[in-house]
Amino acid sequence: MPRMNPKGPGDPARSNGQDPTFRESHGAERLLCAVGELWRAPDLPTLLSVAARAARELTGADGASFVLRDGELCHYAREDAISSLWQGRRFPMSSCVSGWVMLNRRPAIVDDIALDPRIPLGVYRPTFVRSMAMVPIHARAPLGAIGSYWSSTRVATAHEVTLLQGLADGAALAMDNIALRERMGTAEARIDELDALTRDLAARHEALAESQRQGDALNELLAHDLRSPAAGILLTARARLRDPALEERERRRWSRVLCSAELIQRTAMNLLDTSSRQPGALVPRLDELDLTALLEEVAEILEPLAASRDQRIALRPGAPRCCRARGDADLLRRVLQNLLDNALRHTPARGAVYVEARPVDARWVEVLVCDEGPGIPAHLRDHIFDRYVRLDDPNVASRTGRGLGLTFCKLAVEAHGGTIEVRDNVTERPGTCFCVRLPAC
């Protein structure tokens, strides 16, 4: 029978390195513990300290360094050694062993630093280091290196290099894990920030909505308070104007009263129609109509106002006598009243406002209302349709009036599927031309 080894597994002869199998098994166990500690590291500084200490213990070295790549430099970020080495210093990758390891993506074993051309002797002479082993961290794309150093010349064993590389691989994964946790923390902080911002925006939106509701309620009250007296004034003015015995001077006075009352009534209706609480107020009832006839009707209504200012309203020469379209006569009548009233207010005395309805093509017709006022600069034209907006330009500041008439015009025209825009006057005179485009019959 073969002789049995009388020494058990706990015998000192095995633990002091005489049994390679025991030494490798014990080294693997220590490596596993070290990798677990790396994974539990809460941050990079802790990981660096754990890795440097473990590298020294696993290889039985007199010192160890954890090196991080910093662009084209090697940063000796942490060390654990019998005396000071290079912690905190940076060296060019081309002039140190850690740089060689990262650039070549493989370990370096140096049994005598005095004989290896990769060693910058001027850097090593002040230290205890006489031999070393260095392995890359993250071999595919090295982001650092771990080195073990001895104070005597020796060749690092394959087992020691394997343990050191295993530690470096574990450190690479642990570093990725820390970076991921940091990104998750940043993302969570950003989510919290966005959540707070969302709550703030929701509160602001609710406050704005409440303000809008209060404003709309006030608009309705104002509209009611305006319409009731305006209706009474309109009835009285129309009755007086039907009196054939009314003197011309009184007739002109009552015509101005009638125009003013109609303006008040339009303002009240504009308040309601531009209110956000009236989402269905501008749903047009479409019928076939003659836009030229509608223009003439509105011009006749506003003729007393024009006459009081020594102005006139006229069809442009050559305008067609009939222009058929599909639209809501009541809404379009108010659109034309607002546009004509606006044009008269900005046309000087003894000036004229020209109107025209004409076909564009088989699908569209357009209505032009042109004044002889100062005009509107191109960069301000989009803003005159905004609600309650007054322009800063002194030449056009009053053109928005109460900030409702043109807003209503845009809403009403777009409810028909049409457009409204501002152009330069189509005549040779200065001024502004409002162009309303509507679907043809």
Secondary structure, DSSP 8 states (H G I E B T S, - for coil): --------TT-HHIIIII-HHHHHHHHHHHHHHHHHHHHH-SSHHHHHHHHHHHHHHHHT-SEEEEEEEETTEEEEEEEEESS---TT-EEEGGGSHHHHHHHHTS-EEES-GGG-TTS-HHHHTTSS-SEEEEEEESTTS--EEEEEEESS-----HHHHHHHHHHHHHHHHHHHHHHHHHHHHHHHHHHHHHHHHHHHHHHHHHHHHHHHHHHHHHHHHHHHHHHHHHHHHHHHHHHHHT-TT--HHHHHHHHHHHHHHHHHHHHHHHHHHT-TT-TTTT----EEEEHHHHHHHHHHHHHHHHHHTT-EEEE-TT--S--EEEE-HHHHHHHHHHHHHHHHHTS-TT-EEEEEEEE-SSSEEEEEEE--SS---GGGGGGGGSTT---S-TTTGGGGTTS-HHHHHHHHHHHTT-EEEEEE-SSSSS-EEEEEEEEB-
